[in-house]
Amino acid sequence: MPLTEDMHSLLGEHGPLAEYIASFSPRPAQQQMAASICTALAQGDVLVCEAGTGTGKTFAYLVPALTSDKKIIISTGTRPLQDQLYLRDLPLVARALAASRRCAMLKGRSNYLCPHRLEQAELGGGFRSHQQQDQLQRIREWFKRSPDGDIAGMHDIAEDAPIWFQVTSTTDNCLGQECPELSVCPVMKARRAAQEADVLVINHYLLFSDMMLRDQGFGDLLPGVDALILDEAHQIPDIASEFFGQSLSSRQLVELINDSDSEYLRDAGDMPAFRDALRRLERSITGLRQAMGSVDKRIPLRVMLEKDSVSESLACLRDELHYVRHMLESLASRGKGLDSCWRRSNSLSEKLDLFFVTDDDQHICWCETSRHGFILHETPIEISEPFRQHMQTYDASWVFTSATLSVDNTFTHFTQRLGLHEPKTERWDSPFDFQRNACLYLPEEMPEPASRNFIAEVIERSLPVINACKGRTFILFTSYRALHEAARLIRTHKLDFPLLVQGDAPRNELLRQFRDYGNAILLGTGSFWEGVDVRGEALSCVIIDKLPFATPDDPVFQARAALMTKKGGSPFRDYQLPNAVIALKQGVGRLIRDQDDCGIMMLCDPRITSRAYGRIFLHNLPAMRRIRDVDEIIDFFESTSRIRSDADDTDNPVALPALN
């Protein structure tokens, strides 16, 4: 294991990274962060560290990982970030260090083509369109050339295209060791490589899948490791809530019906009553969805069940699912596929039965509806104790890092949510000169966010700013409703700049177009608040409609707020406010991504100056010049001298292929 002093030299002015990467510049905060991580790995510590934008935290944890003699898992928030880390950052640092560590990447099974389901799809036919038939043929041809079966490598078909659900597997429908295509299974190939790796790159969803497998006594998905480094760690509490609960979706039920029908026709075919049972189950799913009413709703299940039509429809669904399960039991011996469907029906029946039990002090049952279906959830109200217990199943060091973990320079909110007892903590501010390169514009006399004309006023006040910035703008919203209303309003103005709206194309495609246009306006919510890196003049302005507080009528928030109140706490002070501060820091972090970037941050919510808690938001943002007039924006761009790097990534100026 290297000494902490080695981190300063490796990342220093005359170190291997400086020699290998032409534009590399030493950063004291990066060296200090690497040294702290090195110590944590050596001593088996739990370290929580925040590194502001521009610190170079990716290199700060890769250098200790690649020079260590320990087996290390690096987990990040999303699949695109996982790909970037493994395909670009990791091989670059490994080559600079001449490291001989074996590296691998592992994703969840739904990210890999399933040869068995591809064959089933080709044999089954019944596609709704010629487009899907063409897509299936292109997927077959691509798979012949693909080295790993990772569907991210198939660029001709959108990652959210419906065809992928038919040719990838889930935990429910995978045949496991009994699959006839096991010898060519991309998932098994990736897992074997993961078992042999010294440094393994995964994402948080896969990490929690592994935790749940260990908890249920089924062994583990990931190899035994000495250390875990969790990047984008601010996402961990919400992901933990999702995994430590239970959920049942209409999609899971429909997939069970489709797979059961296909396997029945393949291996049985002599029980017409079975297909009738499947059709009744399908009708009961539709009946429950219709009884639930309007779309895009999140509501406590107990409230939803107050409607007789919903409670009756849910009971009907349970009866029909139990009957299908009974019939599948008699068919299970006919084939491996039917046996798998029977086991899935058992699991789904057990999940459905959970939702006939009232809420308790530990869990909240709730449901959400969409145009395409519904999901029933059982979510833990607190996750600190289960997360702490799951951590203990790994005899390892833990490093949590992100650009946004602290509130008012403390980590209490984050560490308490995860049940981390007295971890070591460190934080480093961004080295970027926000005072020189960024301005904060707070438009005066804005209406309250609850007013009916708020979004109209946001757009009206934004238009002069967009024109002053010559497009080159992100507008981030806290809801899809606001996003769609804003898109409609902007289109009526017929601006000279391209307009890109979340939902019109896949996220990565929208970002590619935004960069290529160089003067576009992009409207986004949710995933566009974080994990988006646009450097240079293409992004010169970020506009945020309102402070990102959790929706007060969200069922999970209501349950947690009630428990906090019962314990004598303040839901607003202890939960809503710190969560909103961290979310706003993420949104603001989209603006300045490079030392030579400059831009305008516009916050339209008047509460940031009219309410006492507004000072907390402002205190947690980078120190930016405050402006109150649109004319100052024009002066800012005219007077600011900018020398922009041609590189897409200051830390990573060249892209190299992944290590074998």
N, C-alpha and C positions, 0 to 999 in steps of 0.2 A: 504494500500500500504506500503511495507517495506521501511525502510530508506536505503540510500546508504551505511551506515556503516554496515548494515546487510549483504550486499553482501560480504564484506571482511571476516566476520566471517563465513558465510555459505560456502564460498569457501576457508576457511583458514585451518590451520594445525590441528585444533581441531574441525572443522565443521562436519556436517553430511555426506558430500561427502567423506571426509577423513576417517571417521569411517566406511562407508558402502563399499567403493571401496579400495581394498587392495593396489593397486599400485598408487592411487591418490597422487599427490604432488601439494602443493599450488604454484600458479604462480601469481606474483604481477600484470602482465599485464591482466590476466584473471579477477582478482578481480576489477581492475580499469575499465575494459570494462563493467563488470556487473553493476558496480556503475553508469557509464555513461548512460547505457540503462535504469536502474532503474529511474534515474532522467528524462530521455526523456519520459518515460511512465507516470510519475507523472505529468509532466508539459505540455504534449501535444506537445513536440518539434519534429522537423525534425533533425535526427542525422545521419551523414555519418561517418562510422568508418572502418578503415582498421586494420585487425589483422593478422600479419604474421603467417606462418605455425608453429604450435606448441603452439600458444597462448591459444588454447582451446576455440575458439569463440563459438562453439556449446553450451557448458556448460555456457558460459558467457551470452548468451541470454536466455537459458532455465531456469536458476535459477530465474531471474527476472519475466519471464513469468509465472512460476508455483507458485511463491509466491505473485503474484499480485492479486488484486480483479477485474481486468479488463478483458474484452472479447478480446482475442488476436488471430490474424491470423499470422502464421509463414509460409512464402513461400520460397521455395528453387528452384534450377535451373532445376533439372531433376527428373524423376520418381524414378530412383534408389536411389538418395539422399533423396527423400521424404520418400521412404520405410525405409531407414536406420534411418532417424530421428524419424519416428513414431514407428517403430518396435523395435529399439534398444536404441537410445539415450534418447528419451522422457520417456519411462517407467523406465529406470535406474535412471535418475535424480529424477523422481517423487517418486520412492520408497525410495531413499536416503533422500528426504526431507519430506517423509510421507505426500505428497501433496494430497489433495482430489479434485483437479480440474478435471472436465470432459474433456476428450481429444478425438478428432476424427480426421480422415484423409479423405480428399475428393479429388478425381481426376476427370479429364475430362471424359465425358460419354463414350468415345471410349476405356477406360480402364476397363469397366465393361461389362460382358456378357449381351446381350439383349435377354431375353426369347422369345420375339415375332419374332425377326429375326432368332433365332435358330430354332424355329418352321417352319418359312418360308423356311429356308435352307433345313430342313429335308423333307418338303413336295415338294419343288421344284426339288430336285435331280439335275441331269445334271452336276455332278462333273467331272472334267477332269481326275481324277486319283483315283485309289483305296486308295492311301495315304490320300486324302482329305476325302473320305468316312470314313476311319478309324479314322481320326482326329475328325470328327464330332461326332462319337460315343463316343470317349474318352472325348470330351468336355461335352457331355450330362451327362455322368457318373460322371465327376468331379463336374459339377454344382449341382448335387444332394447332394454332400458332402460339397460344399463350403459354408462358413458362410456369405460371402459378395459378391460373384460373381466377385471379382477383378481378372482379367486374369493373373496378375503377380503371382498368386498362382498356376497356371497351368504350372508346370515346364517341362512337357513332350513335349510341342509344343513351338517352337521358337516364341519370341514375335513379330517378323516381318513376320511370316508365313501368306500367302495369306488368309487362312481360317478365320483369325480373322476379316477381313473386311466384311465377310458375316454374322458373328454372334455378331457383336457389332454395336452400332448405332452412328450416327453423329447428329449434330444439324439439318442437312438437312432432314435426313430420320426418325428421332424419331417422333412417333405419339403423344407424350406428354400425356395429360390427357385423350385422346381418345383411348389409347392403351388397348387392352383386357387383357394384362398381367401386368397392372399397379400395382396390389396388390403384385406381387412378383418381381417387378423391382429392381435390385440392385442399380441403379442410384438413384431412389427415396428413397430407404432405407438409402443410404449414405448421401443424402441431409438432411433427417430428423435428422440424428445423428449430422450433421454439424450445423444445426440450434440450437441444444441443447448444443453444446460444449462450454466450457470456453476457451479452447486452440484448435485451428483448424490448422492442417498441410495441406498445399496445395502446388502447384507448380506455377511458374510464368505464365505459359500458362493459367491456370485456373483463376488466378488473373486478367489477361487482358481480358479474356472472360467475367468476371463479370463487368469490367469497361465498356466494349462495350455494354452490356445489359443495364446498367444504362444510358448510353449515348443515347440509342435508345428508352428509355422510357418503357422498359419491366420489370421494377423492378430490382431485383438483385438475383444472384445465391448464393451468400454468405451472411451469417447473418450480421446484423449491428455490428460493432466492435469498440473498443476503441483504438486499436493499431495494426499496421502491422509491422512485422519484416521480412525484405527481405534479406535472405542469398544468397550468390553467386550473389550479386547485380551488378557485372560488366556485367552480361548478359542482364540487363534490357533495355538498349538503343536499342539493336538489336531486342529484342523481341517486344518492343513497336513499332518499325518501321513496323514490320510484322503485328501487330494487328490494328494499326491505318490506315492501308491501306485496299485494297481489293485484292482478288485473285480469279481466276477461273481456275480449272485444268481439264484436259481431264478425270482424274479419277472421278471427281464429275459428269461429263456428262455421263460417261459410267455407273456409279452407278444409275443415274436417269433412264437410258434406261433399265437396268436390273430389277430395282424395279418396274418400270412402266409396263414392260412386265409381271412380276410375278403377280402383282395386277390385271392387265387386265384379265389374264387367270383365276384368282380366282373369280373375281366379275363381269366380263362382258363377253368377248369372242365373241360378236356378231358384231364387227366392224373390219373386216380384214384389212381395210385401215389404222387402227391405228398401227398395227404391221409393215406395209410397211413404215409408217412415221418414226417409231423407227429405222428401218434398214437404211433409208436414212440419219437420223441424225448420226447414227454410222459411215456410210461411209464418211460423211462430217468431222467428227473428225479425221478419218484416213487420209483424203485428206489434211487437214490443217497440221497435223504432218509431212506428207511427203513433203509438200511444204516448211516447215521450214528448211529442210536440216539436216546438221550434228548434232550429239548428243552432250550433255554436253556443251551447249552454253547459255550464258546470254548476251542479247543484247537489246538496246532500241527498243521498239515496232515500233516507227516511222521509224527506220532503216530497221527493218524486213519488214514493209509494203511497202517499196520501191520496193520490188519484186511483180510484178503483180500477180504471182501465189498465193502468201500469202494473199494479200488483197482480191483477188477473193474468195479464200477458206474461209477466215474469214467471208466474206459477206454471203457465202453459208451456213456456220455453223449458223449464226444468223437467216437466213430465215428458216432453217429446225427446229431450236430450237423454234422459234416463232410458227411454224405450230404445232409442238408437244404440245406446251403449249395450243394452241387453242383447240386441240382435247381432251386434258386432262380436260379442263374446262367443256366440254360436258359430260365427264365420271365421274367427281368428285363426283356426288351424288350417284354413285353406291356403294361406299364403303369408309371406313376411309382411307385405304391405297392409293386409287386413289386420294382422296382429298388431302392427304399429298403430293403425287407426283405432283399434279397440283400446289400447293403452292411452292414446290421446283422449279418447272419449271419457275414460276414467278420470284423468287429470282435470279436464274441463268441467266435468260434473262436480268434482270436489270443489273446484273454484267457485262454481255457480252457487253451490250450497252455502258458501260463506256469506253471500249477500242476503240470506234470509235470517241472519242474526243481527240484532240491533248493535249500534255503536257501543264501544266501551271506552275506558279512560285512556287506552293506549292507541286506538285506531279510529279512523273516520272512514266510513263507506260513502262514496259519492259516485256520480256518473257524469259523463260528458257526451254530448251529441254533436254530430256533424252531418253534413249533407249525405255522406256515404254510410253512416252507421253510428254505433255507440260503443263506449268503453265503460265497464264497471270497475271501480277502483276500491281497494282497501289500503289505506295509507297510514303508516305510523305517525302519531302526532309528534313524538320526539324521536330523534335518531341517535342521540349521543351515546346511549348505553349499547345498543346493538352495534354501532360502528366501532366503539372501543373494543367490544368483545371480538369482532371480526378481525380487527388489527392484530389481536393477540394470537390468532391462528398462524400468522406469519412471524417467525422468529427473525426479525429483520429491522434494519434502520428504515426510517420513513422521512422523506423530505417533501414538504408541501410548498409549492412556489407559484406565484402569479404576480401580475402587475397590480392587482387589486385584491388585497386580503385585509388591509387594516382600515379602521375608521378612527379618525382623530389620533393617528399614530399608535394605536393599540390593536392587538389581534384578539381581544376578548370575545367579540361577537363570533368570529370564525372558530376559535378553539372551543368555546362552550358548545356550539352547535354540534361539533364532532366528538365531544367528550375527551378532548386532549388535555391531560393533566400536566401542567407545568412543562410544556415543551420549550425548547430553546427557540428564540425568535430573533429575527434580524430584518432590517429594512434599509433599502437604498433608494434615494430619490432619483428621478430621471435626470440624466446629465444634460438634457436639451435645454436651450435658453428660451423658455416659454415667454419670458418678459419681452424679449426682443422679437421673437418669431410668431407670436400668437396674440390675438385680441379676443376679449370676451364682450360680446354685444348683448345687452339686456334691453330689449325694446320697452319703452315706457307705455303706461296706460293700456296694458293688455287686459282683456277680460279674464275672469276666473275660468279655469279649465272646465268647470262643470257647466258653463254657459253654452247655449245652443250654437252660438256663432263663433265659438273658440277656434275651431280648425279653419274656418273661413278667414278669421283675423290672422291666424298664423301664416296662412298662405299669402294674404295681402301684404303683411309686413315682410315676408320672405322675398317677394319678387324683386324689390330694389337691391337686396343683398345678393341675390342670385345673378342679377344683371351686373352688379359691381364686380362680382367674382368671375364673370364670363362663364356661367354655368359652373362646372367643376365642384358640384355640391352633393353631399349626402343630406337627406332629410330623414331623421329617425323618429319613429312613432312608437307609442306604448300600446297601441291596439291596431288590429286589422281594420276595424271600422273607420278609425281616423285616417289610416293609410289610404283606403279606397275613396273616402270623401276628398282627401287632398289631391289624389290623382285626377279625380273628376274636375276639380276646380282648376288645377294647373292646365289641364288640356283645353279648358275654355279660353285660356289666355294666349294659346298658340305661340309659345316662346320659341326662340330661334335655336334652342338647345335640345339635344336628344333627351327624351324622358324614358327612364327605365323603372319599372315597378315590380317589386317582389311578387312572385307568383306568375308573372308572364313568361318566365324562363327559369331554368335551374339556377341556383345561387351562383355557382362558379361561372356560368355563362354570362350572367348579368355583370359580374365583376370584370370579366374579360372585355365585354363590350364597353363598360365604363372606362377602363384603362385605354382601350383602343380609340374611343371617340376623343378623349382628352378634354371635352367641354360638356359632359353629360350631367344630368340631374338624376340621382338614384333615390327612390323612395323605398324604405325598408323598415322592418320591425323585427323583434325577436333576435334571430341569428345574425343580423347585420350590426347589432350593437357591439359584438365582440368577435375576435378571430378574423377580422378583415384587415388586410395590410395593403393600402394603396399609397405609394410613395410618389413624391414629386408634385408637379403642378396639376395633375389630373384631379386631385382632391385638395381644394383650397378652402373649403367651407363645410362645416358640419352644423346642421340646424336640428335642434331637439325640441319636440313640441311641448312636453311637460315632464316634470319630475317623475321618475319611474317607480312610483309606489305600487305595492301589490294591490290588486283589486279587492276592495273591502268585502265583497260578497263571495269571494273565492272560498269554497267549502273547507279546504285544507287550512287556509289562513284563519278562518273563523274558529275552527277547532283548536288551533294552536293558540289563538288569542284568548279563547275561553280558559285554556289551561294556565296560561301565563297570569291571567287575572286572578284565577283561583289561588295561585301561588304567591300573589301579592306583587307581581311584576306589572310592567306597562307594555302592552303589545306594540304600541306605537314607538316608544323609546327603545325597547329592547329587540324589536324584530323589524317592523316596517321601515323605520328610519335608517338603521345601518344597512339593510338590504338595498334600499333605494340609493344610498350613497355609493355603495359598491357598484351597482348597476350604472349609475351616472358616470362614475369614473371610467367604466368600460366604454361607454358611448363617447365620452370626451377623448378617450385614448385613440380613437380612429383618426384624429386630425393630424397630429405631428408624429410621423413615423421615422423621420430621418433628421440628422442634425441641421440640414439645410432646408427642411420643409418650413413653410410658413402658412398661416391661414387664420380664418375667422371662426370662432365658436359662438353660435347664437342660441341662447336659451330663452324660450318664449313663455315660460311659466312665471307669472308675476309673484308667486308665493316665495320665490327664491330671495326676494327683497322685502316682501310685505309680512312674512311670518318669521317668528323667532328662529325656527329650525332652519330657515334658509341660510343662516350664517354657517351652519354645520356643513351644508353642501359646498358653499363657497370656500370654506376653510380646507376642505379635502380635495379641491381642484388645484391643478398647477397654477403658479402665480402668473397670471396673464394681465396685460394692460386692459383696463375697463374702458369701453367706449359706449356712448349713448346715442350716437347719431350716425346715420347711414353714410353721410359724406366722409366721415372719418375712415370708413372702410376703403374708399377709393384712395384716400391719402396714404393709408397703410400700405397698400399694394404698390403704390407709386414710389414710396420712400424706402421700402425695405429692400435691401440688397440681398439677393439670394444666389448662392452658388450651389447648384444641385448636382448630386452624384448621378452618373448614368446607370449605376448599379440598381437592380431591383431590390437588393437586400444588403444593407451595410455590413452585417455580420457575414453574409454569405454571397459574395460577389460572383461566384461561378457555380454552375450546377454540374454535378458529376453523377455518373450512374451509381446505383447502390452496390455495396460490397456483396460479394458472393458468400 
